[in-house]
């Protein structure tokens, strides 16, 4: 009853903010809250034939605060319907926040597993965390179970960082991993529990731990099998920048290896960053009924400049991306095929055409998908790319430096005042393909069929003057250039 009131109150607060919200940067086809703050995606799951996505949400303010779980669902991963807030904090088990977690379909009962956050001294950020469960049979209203907290405290060799449960079933057993920090090394690690009923959990041990170079805390872990290998995705806090890698405040990446449930031994390769833009964090995945492993991330970064706060909202999720594993253990990310449903008018700009300098693609739309393919065998230029132009000074530039084999995203003239350029190595010997999704305040780049992705928020304020493709220092053969209004 009390929870119901809290949810109602939060919905009313959202309604109020919505009325005065400035829409200029509101996204056209990404998941956002109706108003105010969001961060991590939570509880990605398919339930009774529909896709459900929850997210960390503060419905009372455009800044982070006591965490609720916002909720949307979709039949096609493209058109999302807002549902009432699923979880509101303030009970004994989650007094100061319902932090990140996951969801499973337990024989028709939609079960959310999440972290309860509790301050003992809020001013100095002293807190403890426990794990909780809430259930629903209609996929809309959730009840926190009487057994909460289902895990009261972390193992003894752990600090108070103990959060972000990801639960899955293997054979007849439920498994849970959590982001955690060891006391001794003060480093990030992932710990494993198991359960037969989602209520009583037994601690198994450490599944993976930083070797000292992977940060002080691992947030939002995920662990799944792909083609016989196991992938551990996680968001380490505090890795040092290393050339073009790990340039954001916090990172998101993965280890690939072999795993045995019997021994809890995960033997893996080195850490690989998952996305190379400015704004990608806390990614989570789920397996859908078509057998696809689908990932969604938070399309922002902690401590970044977030100009939409002034407008009454903040935060969004990335497009859903299908994951594939290559034979050399790299994870590829590509937009799910349903995103073609967004395509409206198709414009075939050029095919098999040589360009030099800039080639204007006349288009003023805010919501676009652009696919460009360069034939590098027939290209003498030193760099090629795509530019979004504003009417005056603004531009976002995506450049491929052919000699250096680097993809470069420059947002210095589209609202990122500091630290505005990201670079990533991309091998392209004969062909370069760029699939680019543009929304009112975001750009998502999928290069060479998902070999590298770059996700960034941009904040253009000028009217858009068009899209250009370009070749510098010579000619480039454009094998194809097509775009769609979305
Ligand atoms: C990651 C994170 C999680 C936590 C949540 C709180 O961005 O810090 O570890 O559960 O956000 O909102």
Boltz pocket constraint, residues with backbone or C-beta under 6 A from the ligand:
constraints:
  - pocket:
      binder: B
      contacts: [[A, 39], [A, 40], [A, 56], [A, 67], [A, 99], [A, 100], [A, 115], [A, 163], [A, 164], [A, 219], [A, 220], [A, 281], [A, 282]]
      max_distance: 6.0
